[in-house]
Amino acid sequence: MRELDHLMTRMEGLERKLKDVNPNNKEAHGGFGWLNAQEWYELVGMHFRHHLRQKYELDQRLGLDVSPD
């Protein structure tokens, strides 16, 4: 949990810096093409939510008492 809290803090810090990044600067992603910093940031959130959903589904299959939050 400590590492997840650390990650969230880092992401919040990065989010504040996005407004200063030129949106025309892009870096290639293997599946989504060329992304700017804002798009990369949003992709990280999407990826994280995907893994949380996977964990929830696995926990349900194992019969653990979980909530989707």
MODELLER restraints for C-alpha pairs under 7 A, 6 or more apart:
rsr = mdl.restraints
at = mdl.atoms
rsr.add(forms.Gaussian(group=physical.xy_distance, feature=features.Distance(at['CA:18:A'], at['CA:37:A']), mean=6.70, stdev=0.5))
rsr.add(forms.Gaussian(group=physical.xy_distance, feature=features.Distance(at['CA:18:A'], at['CA:38:A']), mean=6.26, stdev=0.5))
rsr.add(forms.Gaussian(group=physical.xy_distance, feature=features.Distance(at['CA:21:A'], at['CA:37:A']), mean=6.97, stdev=0.5))
rsr.add(forms.Gaussian(group=physical.xy_distance, feature=features.Distance(at['CA:23:A'], at['CA:36:A']), mean=5.56, stdev=0.5))
rsr.add(forms.Gaussian(group=physical.xy_distance, feature=features.Distance(at['CA:23:A'], at['CA:37:A']), mean=6.84, stdev=0.5))
rsr.add(forms.Gaussian(group=physical.xy_distance, feature=features.Distance(at['CA:24:A'], at['CA:36:A']), mean=6.67, stdev=0.5))
rsr.add(forms.Gaussian(group=physical.xy_distance, feature=features.Distance(at['CA:25:A'], at['CA:36:A']), mean=5.77, stdev=0.5))
rsr.add(forms.Gaussian(group=physical.xy_distance, feature=features.Distance(at['CA:26:A'], at['CA:34:A']), mean=5.69, stdev=0.5))
rsr.add(forms.Gaussian(group=physical.xy_distance, feature=features.Distance(at['CA:26:A'], at['CA:35:A']), mean=5.02, stdev=0.5))
rsr.add(forms.Gaussian(group=physical.xy_distance, feature=features.Distance(at['CA:26:A'], at['CA:36:A']), mean=4.28, stdev=0.5))
rsr.add(forms.Gaussian(group=physical.xy_distance, feature=features.Distance(at['CA:27:A'], at['CA:34:A']), mean=5.37, stdev=0.5))
rsr.add(forms.Gaussian(group=physical.xy_distance, feature=features.Distance(at['CA:27:A'], at['CA:35:A']), mean=5.50, stdev=0.5))
rsr.add(forms.Gaussian(group=physical.xy_distance, feature=features.Distance(at['CA:27:A'], at['CA:36:A']), mean=6.43, stdev=0.5))
rsr.add(forms.Gaussian(group=physical.xy_distance, feature=features.Distance(at['CA:28:A'], at['CA:34:A']), mean=4.33, stdev=0.5))
rsr.add(forms.Gaussian(group=physical.xy_distance, feature=features.Distance(at['CA:28:A'], at['CA:35:A']), mean=6.25, stdev=0.5))
rsr.add(forms.Gaussian(group=physical.xy_distance, feature=features.Distance(at['CA:29:A'], at['CA:35:A']), mean=6.82, stdev=0.5))
rsr.add(forms.Gaussian(group=physical.xy_distance, feature=features.Distance(at['CA:56:A'], at['CA:68:A']), mean=6.35, stdev=0.5))
rsr.add(forms.Gaussian(group=physical.xy_distance, feature=features.Distance(at['CA:59:A'], at['CA:66:A']), mean=6.86, stdev=0.5))
rsr.add(forms.Gaussian(group=physical.xy_distance, feature=features.Distance(at['CA:60:A'], at['CA:66:A']), mean=6.99, stdev=0.5))
